[in-house]
Amino acid sequence: MYPNIETERIHCGLSQEELSEKIGITRKCYYNWQTSGRIPASKISEMADLFDCSTDYLLGRSDVRKYAVRIQRL
């Protein structure tokens, strides 16, 4: 349902089971989330932090993996 999550998982060299352990769920729960598309916002945020990317990218709302931070000078 969210191919960017799988892309990032594979890019980081993690199995589904390893990713599941890192975010505190079972592999079966991870599989169910991927097929149903119902992933809690807190877990999307955890995965974005783990993969160092935006939540919008993980959800397929953006093609931009990570947004640049713009610092404004005073």
PDB file with SEQRES, HELIX, SHEET and CRYST1 records, atoms N, CA, C and O in Angstrom:
SEQRES   1 A   74  MET TYR PRO ASN ILE GLU THR GLU ARG ILE HIS CYS GLY          
SEQRES   2 A   74  LEU SER GLN GLU GLU LEU SER GLU LYS ILE GLY ILE THR          
SEQRES   3 A   74  ARG LYS CYS TYR TYR ASN TRP GLN THR SER GLY ARG ILE          
SEQRES   4 A   74  PRO ALA SER LYS ILE SER GLU MET ALA ASP LEU PHE ASP          
SEQRES   5 A   74  CYS SER THR ASP TYR LEU LEU GLY ARG SER ASP VAL ARG          
SEQRES   6 A   74  LYS TYR ALA VAL ARG ILE GLN ARG LEU                          
HELIX    1 AA1 PRO A    3  HIS A   11  1                                   9    
HELIX    2 AA2 GLN A   16  LYS A   22  1                                   7    
HELIX    3 AA3 ARG A   27  SER A   36  1                                  10    
HELIX    4 AA4 ALA A   41  PHE A   51  1                                  11    
HELIX    5 AA5 THR A   55  LEU A   58  1                                   4    
CRYST1    1.000    1.000    1.000  90.00  90.00  90.00 P 1           1          
ATOM      1  N   MET A   1       0.824  -1.194   0.000  1.00  0.00           N  
ATOM      2  CA  MET A   1       0.000   0.000   0.000  1.00  0.00           C  
ATOM      3  C   MET A   1       0.870   1.261   0.000  1.00  0.00           C  
ATOM      4  O   MET A   1       0.552   2.244  -0.669  1.00  0.00           O  
ATOM      5  N   TYR A   2       1.970   1.219   0.759  1.00  0.00           N  
ATOM      6  CA  TYR A   2       2.894   2.357   0.803  1.00  0.00           C  
ATOM      7  C   TYR A   2       4.273   1.881   0.337  1.00  0.00           C  
ATOM      8  O   TYR A   2       5.100   1.485   1.158  1.00  0.00           O  
ATOM      9  N   PRO A   3       4.522   1.918  -0.968  1.00  0.00           N  
ATOM     10  CA  PRO A   3       5.772   1.362  -1.495  1.00  0.00           C  
ATOM     11  C   PRO A   3       7.026   2.053  -0.970  1.00  0.00           C  
ATOM     12  O   PRO A   3       8.085   1.428  -0.911  1.00  0.00           O  
ATOM     13  N   ASN A   4       6.938   3.330  -0.586  1.00  0.00           N  
ATOM     14  CA  ASN A   4       8.135   4.012  -0.105  1.00  0.00           C  
ATOM     15  C   ASN A   4       8.618   3.451   1.234  1.00  0.00           C  
ATOM     16  O   ASN A   4       9.809   3.510   1.539  1.00  0.00           O  
ATOM     17  N   ILE A   5       7.706   2.915   2.024  1.00  0.00           N  
ATOM     18  CA  ILE A   5       8.124   2.281   3.284  1.00  0.00           C  
ATOM     19  C   ILE A   5       8.960   1.051   2.959  1.00  0.00           C  
ATOM     20  O   ILE A   5      10.020   0.839   3.548  1.00  0.00           O  
ATOM     21  N   GLU A   6       8.481   0.246   2.022  1.00  0.00           N  
ATOM     22  CA  GLU A   6       9.239  -0.940   1.625  1.00  0.00           C  
ATOM     23  C   GLU A   6      10.575  -0.558   0.984  1.00  0.00           C  
ATOM     24  O   GLU A   6      11.596  -1.197   1.237  1.00  0.00           O  
ATOM     25  N   THR A   7      10.561   0.480   0.160  1.00  0.00           N  
ATOM     26  CA  THR A   7      11.793   0.942  -0.475  1.00  0.00           C  
ATOM     27  C   THR A   7      12.827   1.333   0.573  1.00  0.00           C  
ATOM     28  O   THR A   7      13.989   0.937   0.479  1.00  0.00           O  
ATOM     29  N   GLU A   8      12.412   2.101   1.561  1.00  0.00           N  
ATOM     30  CA  GLU A   8      13.333   2.538   2.616  1.00  0.00           C  
ATOM     31  C   GLU A   8      13.803   1.370   3.472  1.00  0.00           C  
ATOM     32  O   GLU A   8      14.971   1.312   3.856  1.00  0.00           O  
ATOM     33  N   ARG A   9      12.903   0.441   3.774  1.00  0.00           N  
ATOM     34  CA  ARG A   9      13.277  -0.738   4.565  1.00  0.00           C  
ATOM     35  C   ARG A   9      14.371  -1.520   3.853  1.00  0.00           C  
ATOM     36  O   ARG A   9      15.374  -1.899   4.458  1.00  0.00           O  
ATOM     37  N   ILE A  10      14.168  -1.754   2.569  1.00  0.00           N  
ATOM     38  CA  ILE A  10      15.146  -2.509   1.781  1.00  0.00           C  
ATOM     39  C   ILE A  10      16.444  -1.723   1.646  1.00  0.00           C  
ATOM     40  O   ILE A  10      17.528  -2.294   1.757  1.00  0.00           O  
ATOM     41  N   HIS A  11      16.342  -0.415   1.406  1.00  0.00           N  
ATOM     42  CA  HIS A  11      17.534   0.446   1.288  1.00  0.00           C  
ATOM     43  C   HIS A  11      18.388   0.383   2.556  1.00  0.00           C  
ATOM     44  O   HIS A  11      19.616   0.427   2.485  1.00  0.00           O  
ATOM     45  N   CYS A  12      17.740   0.282   3.701  1.00  0.00           N  
ATOM     46  CA  CYS A  12      18.464   0.209   4.976  1.00  0.00           C  
ATOM     47  C   CYS A  12      18.927  -1.207   5.306  1.00  0.00           C  
ATOM     48  O   CYS A  12      19.578  -1.424   6.327  1.00  0.00           O  
ATOM     49  N   GLY A  13      18.595  -2.168   4.450  1.00  0.00           N  
ATOM     50  CA  GLY A  13      19.027  -3.542   4.658  1.00  0.00           C  
ATOM     51  C   GLY A  13      18.295  -4.251   5.790  1.00  0.00           C  
ATOM     52  O   GLY A  13      18.844  -5.154   6.421  1.00  0.00           O  
ATOM     53  N   LEU A  14      17.057  -3.842   6.048  1.00  0.00           N  
ATOM     54  CA  LEU A  14      16.281  -4.443   7.125  1.00  0.00           C  
ATOM     55  C   LEU A  14      15.256  -5.429   6.572  1.00  0.00           C  
ATOM     56  O   LEU A  14      14.639  -5.184   5.536  1.00  0.00           O  
ATOM     57  N   SER A  15      15.085  -6.534   7.271  1.00  0.00           N  
ATOM     58  CA  SER A  15      13.992  -7.435   6.934  1.00  0.00           C  
ATOM     59  C   SER A  15      12.714  -6.864   7.531  1.00  0.00           C  
ATOM     60  O   SER A  15      12.769  -5.946   8.349  1.00  0.00           O  
ATOM     61  N   GLN A  16      11.569  -7.394   7.132  1.00  0.00           N  
ATOM     62  CA  GLN A  16      10.313  -6.948   7.721  1.00  0.00           C  
ATOM     63  C   GLN A  16      10.322  -7.206   9.230  1.00  0.00           C  
ATOM     64  O   GLN A  16       9.826  -6.394  10.011  1.00  0.00           O  
ATOM     65  N   GLU A  17      10.880  -8.326   9.619  1.00  0.00           N  
ATOM     66  CA  GLU A  17      10.949  -8.661  11.043  1.00  0.00           C  
ATOM     67  C   GLU A  17      11.852  -7.685  11.807  1.00  0.00           C  
ATOM     68  O   GLU A  17      11.507  -7.257  12.908  1.00  0.00           O  
ATOM     69  N   GLU A  18      12.995  -7.336  11.232  1.00  0.00           N  
ATOM     70  CA  GLU A  18      13.897  -6.385  11.891  1.00  0.00           C  
ATOM     71  C   GLU A  18      13.261  -5.008  12.045  1.00  0.00           C  
ATOM     72  O   GLU A  18      13.379  -4.381  13.097  1.00  0.00           O  
ATOM     73  N   LEU A  19      12.585  -4.535  10.994  1.00  0.00           N  
ATOM     74  CA  LEU A  19      11.908  -3.240  11.086  1.00  0.00           C  
ATOM     75  C   LEU A  19      10.815  -3.302  12.142  1.00  0.00           C  
ATOM     76  O   LEU A  19      10.661  -2.380  12.943  1.00  0.00           O  
ATOM     77  N   SER A  20      10.065  -4.385  12.138  1.00  0.00           N  
ATOM     78  CA  SER A  20       8.996  -4.557  13.124  1.00  0.00           C  
ATOM     79  C   SER A  20       9.537  -4.459  14.544  1.00  0.00           C  
ATOM     80  O   SER A  20       8.953  -3.785  15.393  1.00  0.00           O  
ATOM     81  N   GLU A  21      10.644  -5.127  14.796  1.00  0.00           N  
ATOM     82  CA  GLU A  21      11.266  -5.086  16.126  1.00  0.00           C  
ATOM     83  C   GLU A  21      11.699  -3.666  16.480  1.00  0.00           C  
ATOM     84  O   GLU A  21      11.515  -3.224  17.614  1.00  0.00           O  
ATOM     85  N   LYS A  22      12.269  -2.956  15.517  1.00  0.00           N  
ATOM     86  CA  LYS A  22      12.766  -1.603  15.781  1.00  0.00           C  
ATOM     87  C   LYS A  22      11.644  -0.629  16.149  1.00  0.00           C  
ATOM     88  O   LYS A  22      11.867   0.318  16.904  1.00  0.00           O  
ATOM     89  N   ILE A  23      10.430  -0.862  15.613  1.00  0.00           N  
ATOM     90  CA  ILE A  23       9.330   0.046  15.935  1.00  0.00           C  
ATOM     91  C   ILE A  23       8.352  -0.563  16.948  1.00  0.00           C  
ATOM     92  O   ILE A  23       7.298   0.009  17.223  1.00  0.00           O  
ATOM     93  N   GLY A  24       8.711  -1.724  17.495  1.00  0.00           N  
ATOM     94  CA  GLY A  24       7.953  -2.304  18.600  1.00  0.00           C  
ATOM     95  C   GLY A  24       6.646  -2.986  18.241  1.00  0.00           C  
ATOM     96  O   GLY A  24       5.668  -2.900  18.984  1.00  0.00           O  
ATOM     97  N   ILE A  25       6.629  -3.667  17.097  1.00  0.00           N  
ATOM     98  CA  ILE A  25       5.429  -4.406  16.690  1.00  0.00           C  
ATOM     99  C   ILE A  25       5.845  -5.792  16.216  1.00  0.00           C  
ATOM    100  O   ILE A  25       7.036  -6.083  16.105  1.00  0.00           O  
ATOM    101  N   THR A  26       4.860  -6.651  15.936  1.00  0.00           N  
ATOM    102  CA  THR A  26       5.156  -7.974  15.383  1.00  0.00           C  
ATOM    103  C   THR A  26       5.228  -7.880  13.860  1.00  0.00           C  
ATOM    104  O   THR A  26       4.730  -6.931  13.254  1.00  0.00           O  
ATOM    105  N   ARG A  27       5.854  -8.879  13.264  1.00  0.00           N  
ATOM    106  CA  ARG A  27       5.943  -8.921  11.803  1.00  0.00           C  
ATOM    107  C   ARG A  27       4.543  -9.032  11.198  1.00  0.00           C  
ATOM    108  O   ARG A  27       4.264  -8.418  10.168  1.00  0.00           O  
ATOM    109  N   LYS A  28       3.674  -9.800  11.823  1.00  0.00           N  
ATOM    110  CA  LYS A  28       2.302  -9.953  11.339  1.00  0.00           C  
ATOM    111  C   LYS A  28       1.565  -8.612  11.349  1.00  0.00           C  
ATOM    112  O   LYS A  28       0.826  -8.297  10.416  1.00  0.00           O  
ATOM    113  N   CYS A  29       1.769  -7.832  12.400  1.00  0.00           N  
ATOM    114  CA  CYS A  29       1.163  -6.503  12.492  1.00  0.00           C  
ATOM    115  C   CYS A  29       1.673  -5.626  11.349  1.00  0.00           C  
ATOM    116  O   CYS A  29       0.892  -4.926  10.704  1.00  0.00           O  
ATOM    117  N   TYR A  30       2.977  -5.664  11.101  1.00  0.00           N  
ATOM    118  CA  TYR A  30       3.574  -4.889  10.005  1.00  0.00           C  
ATOM    119  C   TYR A  30       2.941  -5.281   8.673  1.00  0.00           C  
ATOM    120  O   TYR A  30       2.560  -4.421   7.880  1.00  0.00           O  
ATOM    121  N   TYR A  31       2.833  -6.577   8.437  1.00  0.00           N  
ATOM    122  CA  TYR A  31       2.236  -7.070   7.197  1.00  0.00           C  
ATOM    123  C   TYR A  31       0.794  -6.577   7.065  1.00  0.00           C  
ATOM    124  O   TYR A  31       0.385  -6.123   5.996  1.00  0.00           O  
ATOM    125  N   ASN A  32       0.032  -6.667   8.141  1.00  0.00           N  
ATOM    126  CA  ASN A  32      -1.362  -6.209   8.117  1.00  0.00           C  
ATOM    127  C   ASN A  32      -1.451  -4.717   7.817  1.00  0.00           C  
ATOM    128  O   ASN A  32      -2.334  -4.286   7.075  1.00  0.00           O  
ATOM    129  N   TRP A  33      -0.557  -3.936   8.381  1.00  0.00           N  
ATOM    130  CA  TRP A  33      -0.541  -2.493   8.107  1.00  0.00           C  
ATOM    131  C   TRP A  33      -0.272  -2.233   6.635  1.00  0.00           C  
ATOM    132  O   TRP A  33      -0.933  -1.407   6.006  1.00  0.00           O  
ATOM    133  N   GLN A  34       0.709  -2.951   6.092  1.00  0.00           N  
ATOM    134  CA  GLN A  34       1.077  -2.733   4.693  1.00  0.00           C  
ATOM    135  C   GLN A  34      -0.063  -3.091   3.750  1.00  0.00           C  
ATOM    136  O   GLN A  34      -0.252  -2.426   2.731  1.00  0.00           O  
ATOM    137  N   THR A  35      -0.820  -4.127   4.072  1.00  0.00           N  
ATOM    138  CA  THR A  35      -1.899  -4.547   3.182  1.00  0.00           C  
ATOM    139  C   THR A  35      -3.170  -3.721   3.381  1.00  0.00           C  
ATOM    140  O   THR A  35      -3.911  -3.485   2.427  1.00  0.00           O  
ATOM    141  N   SER A  36      -3.423  -3.283   4.607  1.00  0.00           N  
ATOM    142  CA  SER A  36      -4.651  -2.523   4.882  1.00  0.00           C  
ATOM    143  C   SER A  36      -4.476  -1.021   4.674  1.00  0.00           C  
ATOM    144  O   SER A  36      -5.445  -0.313   4.397  1.00  0.00           O  
ATOM    145  N   GLY A  37      -3.227  -0.529   4.810  1.00  0.00           N  
ATOM    146  CA  GLY A  37      -2.971   0.902   4.695  1.00  0.00           C  
ATOM    147  C   GLY A  37      -3.286   1.665   5.967  1.00  0.00           C  
ATOM    148  O   GLY A  37      -3.242   2.896   5.980  1.00  0.00           O  
ATOM    149  N   ARG A  38      -3.598   0.958   7.023  1.00  0.00           N  
ATOM    150  CA  ARG A  38      -3.944   1.599   8.295  1.00  0.00           C  
ATOM    151  C   ARG A  38      -2.765   1.509   9.252  1.00  0.00           C  
ATOM    152  O   ARG A  38      -2.631   0.551  10.014  1.00  0.00           O  
ATOM    153  N   ILE A  39      -1.922   2.516   9.197  1.00  0.00           N  
ATOM    154  CA  ILE A  39      -0.731   2.568  10.053  1.00  0.00           C  
ATOM    155  C   ILE A  39      -0.895   3.744  11.004  1.00  0.00           C  
ATOM    156  O   ILE A  39      -1.145   4.864  10.558  1.00  0.00           O  
ATOM    157  N   PRO A  40      -0.758   3.510  12.312  1.00  0.00           N  
ATOM    158  CA  PRO A  40      -0.880   4.617  13.263  1.00  0.00           C  
ATOM    159  C   PRO A  40       0.135   5.730  12.966  1.00  0.00           C  
ATOM    160  O   PRO A  40       1.280   5.464  12.600  1.00  0.00           O  
ATOM    161  N   ALA A  41      -0.307   6.965  13.131  1.00  0.00           N  
ATOM    162  CA  ALA A  41       0.553   8.123  12.861  1.00  0.00           C  
ATOM    163  C   ALA A  41       1.841   8.058  13.668  1.00  0.00           C  
ATOM    164  O   ALA A  41       2.897   8.453  13.176  1.00  0.00           O  
ATOM    165  N   SER A  42       1.769   7.570  14.890  1.00  0.00           N  
ATOM    166  CA  SER A  42       2.965   7.499  15.733  1.00  0.00           C  
ATOM    167  C   SER A  42       4.015   6.566  15.124  1.00  0.00           C  
ATOM    168  O   SER A  42       5.214   6.824  15.237  1.00  0.00           O  
ATOM    169  N   LYS A  43       3.572   5.493  14.486  1.00  0.00           N  
ATOM    170  CA  LYS A  43       4.512   4.541  13.877  1.00  0.00           C  
ATOM    171  C   LYS A  43       5.055   5.081  12.557  1.00  0.00           C  
ATOM    172  O   LYS A  43       6.206   4.820  12.207  1.00  0.00           O  
ATOM    173  N   ILE A  44       4.230   5.834  11.818  1.00  0.00           N  
ATOM    174  CA  ILE A  44       4.723   6.490  10.596  1.00  0.00           C  
ATOM    175  C   ILE A  44       5.839   7.453  10.981  1.00  0.00           C  
ATOM    176  O   ILE A  44       6.875   7.518  10.319  1.00  0.00           O  
ATOM    177  N   SER A  45       5.615   8.194  12.051  1.00  0.00           N  
ATOM    178  CA  SER A  45       6.613   9.154  12.527  1.00  0.00           C  
ATOM    179  C   SER A  45       7.887   8.439  12.969  1.00  0.00           C  
ATOM    180  O   SER A  45       8.988   8.903  12.672  1.00  0.00           O  
ATOM    181  N   GLU A  46       7.753   7.327  13.668  1.00  0.00           N  
ATOM    182  CA  GLU A  46       8.934   6.544  14.086  1.00  0.00           C  
ATOM    183  C   GLU A  46       9.730   6.063  12.883  1.00  0.00           C  
ATOM    184  O   GLU A  46      10.959   6.137  12.875  1.00  0.00           O  
ATOM    185  N   MET A  47       9.029   5.569  11.867  1.00  0.00           N  
ATOM    186  CA  MET A  47       9.716   5.088  10.669  1.00  0.00           C  
ATOM    187  C   MET A  47      10.396   6.236   9.932  1.00  0.00           C  
ATOM    188  O   MET A  47      11.503   6.071   9.419  1.00  0.00           O  
ATOM    189  N   ALA A  48       9.751   7.389   9.874  1.00  0.00           N  
ATOM    190  CA  ALA A  48      10.366   8.553   9.222  1.00  0.00           C  
ATOM    191  C   ALA A  48      11.650   8.949   9.941  1.00  0.00           C  
ATOM    192  O   ALA A  48      12.643   9.285   9.297  1.00  0.00           O  
ATOM    193  N   ASP A  49      11.635   8.912  11.267  1.00  0.00           N  
ATOM    194  CA  ASP A  49      12.848   9.206  12.032  1.00  0.00           C  
ATOM    195  C   ASP A  49      13.922   8.149  11.779  1.00  0.00           C  
ATOM    196  O   ASP A  49      15.092   8.477  11.584  1.00  0.00           O  
ATOM    197  N   LEU A  50      13.523   6.902  11.785  1.00  0.00           N  
ATOM    198  CA  LEU A  50      14.463   5.799  11.555  1.00  0.00           C  
ATOM    199  C   LEU A  50      15.102   5.889  10.173  1.00  0.00           C  
ATOM    200  O   LEU A  50      16.306   5.678  10.030  1.00  0.00           O  
ATOM    201  N   PHE A  51      14.304   6.201   9.159  1.00  0.00           N  
ATOM    202  CA  PHE A  51      14.794   6.265   7.784  1.00  0.00           C  
ATOM    203  C   PHE A  51      15.320   7.646   7.408  1.00  0.00           C  
ATOM    204  O   PHE A  51      15.842   7.827   6.307  1.00  0.00           O  
ATOM    205  N   ASP A  52      15.192   8.609   8.294  1.00  0.00           N  
ATOM    206  CA  ASP A  52      15.628   9.984   8.056  1.00  0.00           C  
ATOM    207  C   ASP A  52      14.979  10.553   6.791  1.00  0.00           C  
ATOM    208  O   ASP A  52      15.652  11.041   5.884  1.00  0.00           O  
ATOM    209  N   CYS A  53      13.648  10.471   6.768  1.00  0.00           N  
ATOM    210  CA  CYS A  53      12.895  11.021   5.647  1.00  0.00           C  
ATOM    211  C   CYS A  53      11.599  11.630   6.180  1.00  0.00           C  
ATOM    212  O   CYS A  53      11.321  11.553   7.377  1.00  0.00           O  
ATOM    213  N   SER A  54      10.818  12.228   5.303  1.00  0.00           N  
ATOM    214  CA  SER A  54       9.563  12.852   5.731  1.00  0.00           C  
ATOM    215  C   SER A  54       8.435  11.825   5.784  1.00  0.00           C  
ATOM    216  O   SER A  54       8.467  10.812   5.086  1.00  0.00           O  
ATOM    217  N   THR A  55       7.446  12.101   6.614  1.00  0.00           N  
ATOM    218  CA  THR A  55       6.268  11.232   6.675  1.00  0.00           C  
ATOM    219  C   THR A  55       5.495  11.310   5.356  1.00  0.00           C  
ATOM    220  O   THR A  55       4.936  10.308   4.910  1.00  0.00           O  
ATOM    221  N   ASP A  56       5.458  12.473   4.739  1.00  0.00           N  
ATOM    222  CA  ASP A  56       4.772  12.606   3.448  1.00  0.00           C  
ATOM    223  C   ASP A  56       5.395  11.691   2.403  1.00  0.00           C  
ATOM    224  O   ASP A  56       4.679  11.087   1.604  1.00  0.00           O  
ATOM    225  N   TYR A  57       6.716  11.581   2.401  1.00  0.00           N  
ATOM    226  CA  TYR A  57       7.394  10.684   1.468  1.00  0.00           C  
ATOM    227  C   TYR A  57       6.996   9.237   1.734  1.00  0.00           C  
ATOM    228  O   TYR A  57       6.681   8.498   0.801  1.00  0.00           O  
ATOM    229  N   LEU A  58       7.009   8.829   3.004  1.00  0.00           N  
ATOM    230  CA  LEU A  58       6.648   7.447   3.329  1.00  0.00           C  
ATOM    231  C   LEU A  58       5.226   7.121   2.901  1.00  0.00           C  
ATOM    232  O   LEU A  58       4.948   6.004   2.465  1.00  0.00           O  
ATOM    233  N   LEU A  59       4.329   8.085   3.021  1.00  0.00           N  
ATOM    234  CA  LEU A  59       2.929   7.867   2.674  1.00  0.00           C  
ATOM    235  C   LEU A  59       2.645   8.050   1.184  1.00  0.00           C  
ATOM    236  O   LEU A  59       1.517   7.849   0.736  1.00  0.00           O  
ATOM    237  N   GLY A  60       3.671   8.432   0.417  1.00  0.00           N  
ATOM    238  CA  GLY A  60       3.499   8.615  -1.018  1.00  0.00           C  
ATOM    239  C   GLY A  60       2.839   9.927  -1.386  1.00  0.00           C  
ATOM    240  O   GLY A  60       2.370  10.091  -2.512  1.00  0.00           O  
ATOM    241  N   ARG A  61       2.795  10.863  -0.452  1.00  0.00           N  
ATOM    242  CA  ARG A  61       2.200  12.183  -0.717  1.00  0.00           C  
ATOM    243  C   ARG A  61       3.194  13.138  -1.364  1.00  0.00           C  
ATOM    244  O   ARG A  61       2.823  14.211  -1.839  1.00  0.00           O  
ATOM    245  N   SER A  62       4.458  12.735  -1.377  1.00  0.00           N  
ATOM    246  CA  SER A  62       5.519  13.561  -1.946  1.00  0.00           C  
ATOM    247  C   SER A  62       6.592  12.661  -2.533  1.00  0.00           C  
ATOM    248  O   SER A  62       6.848  11.566  -2.031  1.00  0.00           O  
ATOM    249  N   ASP A  63       7.214  13.136  -3.601  1.00  0.00           N  
ATOM    250  CA  ASP A  63       8.352  12.416  -4.183  1.00  0.00           C  
ATOM    251  C   ASP A  63       9.660  12.861  -3.551  1.00  0.00           C  
ATOM    252  O   ASP A  63      10.709  12.263  -3.792  1.00  0.00           O  
ATOM    253  N   VAL A  64       9.595  13.907  -2.743  1.00  0.00           N  
ATOM    254  CA  VAL A  64      10.779  14.444  -2.085  1.00  0.00           C  
ATOM    255  C   VAL A  64      11.034  13.625  -0.827  1.00  0.00           C  
ATOM    256  O   VAL A  64      10.209  13.601   0.087  1.00  0.00           O  
ATOM    257  N   ARG A  65      12.183  12.955  -0.788  1.00  0.00           N  
ATOM    258  CA  ARG A  65      12.499  12.078   0.338  1.00  0.00           C  
ATOM    259  C   ARG A  65      12.653  12.844   1.643  1.00  0.00           C  
ATOM    260  O   ARG A  65      12.144  12.431   2.685  1.00  0.00           O  
ATOM    261  N   LYS A  66      13.361  13.961   1.570  1.00  0.00           N  
ATOM    262  CA  LYS A  66      13.605  14.756   2.777  1.00  0.00           C  
ATOM    263  C   LYS A  66      13.590  16.224   2.396  1.00  0.00           C  
ATOM    264  O   LYS A  66      14.210  16.630   1.414  1.00  0.00           O  
ATOM    265  N   TYR A  67      12.890  16.998   3.166  1.00  0.00           N  
ATOM    266  CA  TYR A  67      12.806  18.431   2.902  1.00  0.00           C  
ATOM    267  C   TYR A  67      14.035  19.139   3.437  1.00  0.00           C  
ATOM    268  O   TYR A  67      14.541  18.812   4.510  1.00  0.00           O  
ATOM    269  N   ALA A  68      14.502  20.101   2.686  1.00  0.00           N  
ATOM    270  CA  ALA A  68      15.636  20.919   3.136  1.00  0.00           C  
ATOM    271  C   ALA A  68      15.160  21.877   4.230  1.00  0.00           C  
ATOM    272  O   ALA A  68      14.048  22.403   4.180  1.00  0.00           O  
ATOM    273  N   VAL A  69      16.009  22.080   5.192  1.00  0.00           N  
ATOM    274  CA  VAL A  69      15.692  23.007   6.268  1.00  0.00           C  
ATOM    275  C   VAL A  69      16.254  24.356   5.896  1.00  0.00           C  
ATOM    276  O   VAL A  69      17.442  24.482   5.600  1.00  0.00           O  
ATOM    277  N   ARG A  70      15.416  25.351   5.909  1.00  0.00           N  
ATOM    278  CA  ARG A  70      15.846  26.704   5.557  1.00  0.00           C  
ATOM    279  C   ARG A  70      15.995  27.497   6.837  1.00  0.00           C  
ATOM    280  O   ARG A  70      15.053  27.610   7.622  1.00  0.00           O  
ATOM    281  N   ILE A  71      17.174  28.045   7.043  1.00  0.00           N  
ATOM    282  CA  ILE A  71      17.449  28.859   8.234  1.00  0.00           C  
ATOM    283  C   ILE A  71      17.369  30.311   7.837  1.00  0.00           C  
ATOM    284  O   ILE A  71      18.031  30.756   6.900  1.00  0.00           O  
ATOM    285  N   GLN A  72      16.554  31.039   8.560  1.00  0.00           N  
ATOM    286  CA  GLN A  72      16.379  32.456   8.270  1.00  0.00           C  
ATOM    287  C   GLN A  72      17.282  33.276   9.191  1.00  0.00           C  
ATOM    288  O   GLN A  72      17.273  33.097  10.408  1.00  0.00           O  
ATOM    289  N   ARG A  73      18.037  34.152   8.607  1.00  0.00           N  
ATOM    290  CA  ARG A  73      18.900  35.030   9.405  1.00  0.00           C  
ATOM    291  C   ARG A  73      18.107  36.231   9.878  1.00  0.00           C  
ATOM    292  O   ARG A  73      17.282  36.781   9.148  1.00  0.00           O  
ATOM    293  N   LEU A  74      18.366  36.615  11.080  1.00  0.00           N  
ATOM    294  CA  LEU A  74      17.683  37.797  11.660  1.00  0.00           C  
ATOM    295  C   LEU A  74      18.481  39.039  11.452  1.00  0.00           C  
ATOM    296  O   LEU A  74      18.063  40.118  11.870  1.00  0.00           O  
TER     297      LEU A  74                                                      
END                                                                             
